[in-house]
Amino acid sequence: MNRLMEFTTEDGAVVVVEETDPTGGTRLVSRGEGGPAAQTARTFEGALDGVRAAAQSALRVFRDGTLRPDAVELEFGVKLSAEAGAVIAKGAAEGQLVVRLSWKPAPEPAPGS
């Protein structure tokens, strides 16, 4: 059965996330009487810190000057877990990270230049 988790943002807003694949062996319960969701000790931003660090590292690799793309697009599948925070989601058989690099064609010189 899927369960709901509550993350609080640094601004105090509550973000409710559905966890679709809870790990076995541990179970969170609500802190209030009959609350609808398990509350996490982390802020929403704190749960995403690891994903942000992974994105920064990946950008450093692709912007190191070797390839010189005009644009870098990173796509992470992110899963939120009450125990682990945010983790890069598993795709079919491996972790999911999509990287798109793009280059704009060089402008053609004007005729007569």
C-alpha positions as a Markdown table, in Angstrom:
| # | Residue | x | y | z |
|---|---|---|---|---|
| 1 | Met | 0.0 | 0.0 | 0.0 |
| 2 | Asn | 1.3 | 3.5 | -0.8 |
| 3 | Arg | 1.8 | 5.9 | 2.0 |
| 4 | Leu | 1.9 | 9.6 | 2.3 |
| 5 | Met | 4.7 | 11.7 | 3.7 |
| 6 | Glu | 4.7 | 15.3 | 4.8 |
| 7 | Phe | 7.7 | 17.5 | 4.2 |
| 8 | Thr | 7.8 | 21.1 | 5.5 |
| 9 | Thr | 9.5 | 23.7 | 3.4 |
| 10 | Glu | 11.8 | 26.3 | 4.9 |
| 11 | Asp | 9.0 | 28.8 | 4.5 |
| 12 | Gly | 6.7 | 26.6 | 6.6 |
| 13 | Ala | 4.5 | 25.2 | 3.8 |
| 14 | Val | 3.6 | 21.5 | 3.9 |
| 15 | Val | 4.4 | 19.3 | 0.8 |
| 16 | Val | 2.6 | 15.9 | 0.8 |
| 17 | Val | 4.4 | 13.3 | -1.3 |
| 18 | Glu | 3.2 | 9.8 | -2.1 |
| 19 | Glu | 5.8 | 7.1 | -1.5 |
| 20 | Thr | 5.0 | 4.3 | -3.9 |
| 21 | Asp | 7.7 | 1.8 | -3.0 |
| 22 | Pro | 8.3 | 1.8 | 0.7 |
| 23 | Thr | 11.2 | -0.3 | 1.9 |
| 24 | Gly | 10.4 | -3.2 | 4.1 |
| 25 | Gly | 11.4 | -3.5 | 7.8 |
| 26 | Thr | 10.6 | 0.0 | 9.0 |
| 27 | Arg | 7.3 | 1.9 | 9.3 |
| 28 | Leu | 6.6 | 5.5 | 10.0 |
| 29 | Val | 3.5 | 6.6 | 11.9 |
| 30 | Ser | 1.9 | 9.9 | 12.0 |
| 31 | Arg | 2.8 | 12.2 | 14.9 |
| 32 | Gly | -0.8 | 13.3 | 15.5 |
| 33 | Glu | -4.0 | 11.4 | 16.3 |
| 34 | Gly | -5.3 | 10.0 | 13.1 |
| 35 | Gly | -3.0 | 12.2 | 10.9 |
| 36 | Pro | -3.2 | 11.3 | 7.2 |
| 37 | Ala | 0.6 | 11.2 | 6.5 |
| 38 | Ala | 3.9 | 10.3 | 8.1 |
| 39 | Gln | 5.8 | 13.5 | 9.0 |
| 40 | Thr | 9.5 | 13.6 | 8.2 |
| 41 | Ala | 12.2 | 15.3 | 10.3 |
| 42 | Arg | 13.7 | 16.8 | 7.2 |
| 43 | Thr | 12.7 | 19.9 | 5.4 |
| 44 | Phe | 11.7 | 19.5 | 1.8 |
| 45 | Glu | 14.7 | 21.5 | 0.7 |
| 46 | Gly | 17.0 | 19.4 | 3.0 |
| 47 | Ala | 15.6 | 16.2 | 1.4 |
| 48 | Leu | 16.7 | 17.6 | -2.0 |
| 49 | Asp | 20.2 | 18.6 | -0.9 |
| 50 | Gly | 21.8 | 15.4 | -2.3 |
| 51 | Val | 20.1 | 15.7 | -5.6 |
| 52 | Arg | 21.3 | 19.4 | -5.9 |
| 53 | Ala | 24.8 | 18.3 | -5.1 |
| 54 | Ala | 24.6 | 15.6 | -7.8 |
| 55 | Ala | 23.4 | 18.1 | -10.3 |
| 56 | Gln | 26.2 | 20.6 | -9.5 |
| 57 | Ser | 28.8 | 17.8 | -9.9 |
| 58 | Ala | 27.3 | 16.7 | -13.2 |
| 59 | Leu | 27.3 | 20.2 | -14.5 |
| 60 | Arg | 30.9 | 20.7 | -13.6 |
| 61 | Val | 31.8 | 17.6 | -15.6 |
| 62 | Phe | 29.9 | 18.7 | -18.7 |
| 63 | Arg | 31.0 | 22.3 | -18.5 |
| 64 | Asp | 34.7 | 21.6 | -17.9 |
| 65 | Gly | 35.7 | 23.2 | -21.3 |
| 66 | Thr | 36.3 | 20.0 | -23.2 |
| 67 | Leu | 32.9 | 19.7 | -25.0 |
| 68 | Arg | 31.9 | 23.4 | -24.7 |
| 69 | Pro | 28.1 | 22.9 | -25.2 |
| 70 | Asp | 25.9 | 26.0 | -25.5 |
| 71 | Ala | 23.3 | 24.3 | -23.2 |
| 72 | Val | 23.4 | 21.5 | -20.7 |
| 73 | Glu | 20.1 | 19.9 | -19.6 |
| 74 | Leu | 20.1 | 17.3 | -16.7 |
| 75 | Glu | 17.0 | 15.2 | -16.0 |
| 76 | Phe | 16.9 | 13.2 | -12.7 |
| 77 | Gly | 14.2 | 10.9 | -11.7 |
| 78 | Val | 13.8 | 11.7 | -8.0 |
| 79 | Lys | 12.1 | 9.6 | -5.4 |
| 80 | Leu | 11.3 | 10.9 | -2.0 |
| 81 | Ser | 11.7 | 8.7 | 1.0 |
| 82 | Ala | 11.0 | 9.5 | 4.7 |
| 83 | Glu | 14.1 | 7.6 | 5.7 |
| 84 | Ala | 16.5 | 8.7 | 3.0 |
| 85 | Gly | 15.2 | 12.0 | 1.8 |
| 86 | Ala | 15.4 | 12.4 | -2.0 |
| 87 | Val | 17.2 | 9.8 | -4.0 |
| 88 | Ile | 17.9 | 9.4 | -7.7 |
| 89 | Ala | 15.2 | 7.0 | -8.8 |
| 90 | Lys | 15.9 | 3.8 | -10.5 |
| 91 | Gly | 14.9 | 3.6 | -14.1 |
| 92 | Ala | 14.4 | 0.2 | -15.9 |
| 93 | Ala | 17.5 | -1.5 | -14.5 |
| 94 | Glu | 19.9 | 1.3 | -13.6 |
| 95 | Gly | 19.8 | 4.7 | -11.9 |
| 96 | Gln | 18.1 | 7.4 | -14.0 |
| 97 | Leu | 20.0 | 10.4 | -15.2 |
| 98 | Val | 19.4 | 11.9 | -18.6 |
| 99 | Val | 21.9 | 14.4 | -20.0 |
| 100 | Arg | 21.3 | 16.5 | -23.1 |
| 101 | Leu | 24.0 | 18.7 | -24.5 |
| 102 | Ser | 23.3 | 21.1 | -27.4 |
| 103 | Trp | 25.3 | 23.3 | -29.6 |
| 104 | Lys | 24.1 | 26.2 | -31.8 |
| 105 | Pro | 25.5 | 26.2 | -35.3 |
| 106 | Ala | 28.1 | 28.9 | -35.9 |
| 107 | Pro | 26.6 | 31.9 | -37.8 |
| 108 | Glu | 27.5 | 31.9 | -41.4 |
| 109 | Pro | 29.6 | 34.8 | -42.5 |
| 110 | Ala | 27.7 | 37.6 | -44.4 |
| 111 | Pro | 28.2 | 37.5 | -48.1 |
| 112 | Gly | 31.1 | 39.7 | -49.2 |
| 113 | Ser | 32.9 | 39.6 | -45.8 |
